[in-house]
Amino acid sequence: MRLRALESRLPDADRLAAIEQGQGGQAAAILSADVEYLKGEIRTLRGLIEQLTHEVQKQQQGQRQLYSDIDKRLQALESRVATQVVSSVPEPNTDASGQPTQTGSGTAPVPISGSMGEQAEYLAAFEMLQNGKTKEAIPAFQSFLAKYPNGSYTANATYWLGEANYVNKNYPQALAEFQRIVARYPESQKLSGALLKIGYIHYETRNYAEARAVLEKVKASYPNTNVGTLAVERLARMSKEGV
C-alpha cells in the first residue's frame, strides 16, 4: 500500500510535460513537493525497518536465553547426579550402606548448540539416571547415541552411559564406554572422570596392575583436583590391601 502511495505521488504525464517544457516556478514547485514527499516516505520506511530489526533482535535474544536456561538446568542436574549415581554402589570392603563417593568428572558445561530435540532427549535420559532409574537409563542413552552419534551431547551421553553400566556392575560395557571417551573425546571435560572410572573398573575386576597404572596416571595428570584425590585414595587402599 505504501508503495502504491509513492507511485501515486510520482509526476504524471502532464506534470512531467510541464516540467520538461520548463514552465517556470510551477514546475519547480511541483518537483520540490514531490521530492519532499518522497523524502518523508523514506524516513517513515527507515523507521519501520529499524522497528522490525529491533523485534528480530528481541526474538534472537529470547532464543539465546531459552538455550541458556536449558544449559543451566542440565548443569544443575549433572552436578547433583555426580554424587548420587556412584554413591548408590557400596565400595569394596565397606559396610552395607557404602561410603559416598564422587564420580570425579566435575560439572562439565553442556553445549547449547544442539537442537531442541537433541537437548530434550538427552535430558530425558539423564533424568532417568538422576532419579535412580539406572537400568532404564541404559537403553535411553543407547537410543540417544544411535540417533545423535555426532551431536553436541554425545561425549556427555557416552560418559553417563558408562556410569549407568558401572552402577549396575556391567563392568565390561562400562569399561567400553569410558574407553570410548578417551579415544574419541580427549578434549571432553569428562575425560578425567572416565580415566578414574577405568582405574576403578580394573580394580573391581581384580586387574590390579592395570588399575594401578591408570590411577597413577590420573594422580600425575590431575594433581590438586577431586579426581586426583580420589585416585590417590584408591591407590592407598590398594597398597593397604597389598594388591
N, C-alpha and C positions, 0 to 999 in steps of 0.2 A: 504493500500500500504506500509506503514511504517513497519507494522508487517511482511509483506512478505519479505521486505528488510532485516529485522532482521533474519527471518528464513533462508534467502539465505546466511547469514553470518555464520550460525552455522556450525560447522565442519561436513563434510560429512563422509561417512563410511570409506573411505581410510585415511582421516586425523585423524579420531578417532583411526583407527587401528595403524597408525604411532605413535600417542601419547601413546596408550596403550602399544605398543611394546618398548616404551622408546627410540625413535630414536633421542636421544641427543638434540643438540641445535635447530635443525629444528623443532622438536615437540614443544619445549618451545616457539620458535619464533611464530609459528602458533597460539598457545594458547594465547600468550600475545597480538598478533594483534587482535584476536577475542575479547578478554576481553576489550581492549581499544576501539574498535569499539562500543561494546555494551554500554560501559560507555558513550560514546559520544551520542549515540542514547537516552539513559536515560536522559541525560542532556537536549537534544532537546525536548523530550516529557514533561519533567518537565516545560520547558519554555512555551510550548503550553498550559499546564494545568493552569499555572499562568495567561496567557493571557485570556483564557476562563473564569477563575474565576473573573478577573478584569472586563470583559464585562458583566458578570452576575450581579456583584455588581453595575455597572453603570445603568443597566436596573432596578434593585430594587430601586436605588436612584431616578431614573426618576419617577417610580410609586409612591414613597412616596411624591415626590414634587407635582405630579398631585393631589393626595388626599389632600395635604396641601393647594394647590391653591383653590380647591373646598371648603374646610373648611373655608378659609378666605372669599371667596365670599358669603357663606351662612351667616357668622357672620356679614359682612357688610350690607347685606340685612336686617337681623333681627334688626340690630341697627337702620336703617332708619325707618323700619315699626313700631318699638316700639312706636313712637310718632304719625305717620301718621294714624294708624288704629283707635286709640281711639279718636284722636282729630277731627275726622270726625263726631263724635256724640256730639251734644250740651249737656252740663251738665245741670241738672235741675236748674231752676231759673237764667239762663243766657240769653244773647241776642241770636238772631238767628244764629250768627256766632259761638257761643260757645267759651269756653276757652280751649286752647290746654292743654291737659294732657298727661301723660306718662303711659305706661302700668304698670310700677313698676317691671317689670320682669328682667330688666337688660339685658345685652347681654350675653346670655348663650353660652359657647363654644359648637360647634357642633362636635360630634364624627366623626372620619374619618374612622371608622372601617366598616361602611356599604358598601354594594356592590355599584358599579357604577350605576346600575339600580335603586336601592333604593334612592341614592342621587339625581339622575335625576328627579325621580317622586316627591320627596319631594320638590325639588327646583321649579319644575313646579307649584305645588300647592301654594307654598309660594310666587312666583312671581305674581300670581293672586291677592293674598292679598295685596302685596306690591304695585301693580298697581291700587288698588282701586276696583278690581272686587271681592268684599267680598261675594256676593251671589254665584258666580261661584266657589269661593274657598271652600265653604262648602262641596259640593259633591266631589270635588277634594281631600280634606283631608279625607273625609269619605272613599273614594275608597282606598286611600293610607293606612289608618289604617286597612282596611279589608284585604289588601294584605300583610301588614307587621305588624301584631299585636304585635310582639316582636322584632321589628327592632331597629336599632341604633338611629332612629329619632322618635320613637313612642311617647315619652314624649313630645317632641317639637311639633309634629304634633297635638297631643291632645290639647295642650295649644292653638295653633293658630286656631284650630277648635273652641275652646271656644271663642276666640277673634272674629272670623268671625261671630259667632252667636250673641255675645254681641253687636257688631256694628249694626247688623240687628234687634236688640231688641228681639231676640229669647231667652228671659231670662231663661226659664226652661231648654232648651237644653244647653245653655251656662253654666248654673249652674252645670248641669250633667258632662260636660267636665272638668270644673275646680275642681269639687269634685273628679273626677277620678284621676287627678294629685295628689291630697292629699292622696288618698287611695292607689294608685298603685306606685307612683313615689316620695316617700318622700325625696329621695336624689337628685331629679332633681333641677337644678337652676331655674326652672320655678315655684317652689313651692311658693315662696314668692309672685310672681305676681298672681298666682292662688288664694291664700288666699285673697289678696287685692280685686280681682275681685268678689270673693264670697261675701265679705262685700258690694261691690258696688251693686251687683245684689239684695241683700236683701234690700238695700236702695231704689233701683229703684222700687221694688215690694212692698214697704211700710212695710216690715218686720223689723221694726226698732230695736226691741230688739235683733234679730239675727245679724243684721248689726253691731250694737254697740259691741256685744260680739266678733265678728270676727275681727273687726277693732282694738279693744283694744288688742287682741292677736297679731295682726300684729305690732302694736305700741310697744308692750313689747318685741316681738321676734326679731324685726329688727330695733333697735334704730340707729339713725345717718345714715340711708340709705334713698335712694329715696323712697322706698316702705313705710318705716316707716313714712317719712314726709307726703306722700300722705294720709296715714291712719289718721295721726294727723289732717290734713286739713279737711278731711271728717267728723271726729268726731266734730271738731269745728263748721262746718257748721250745723251738726245735732243739736248741742247744741243751736246755734243761732236760728234755726228753731223751737226749742222746741220739737224735736222728739227723 
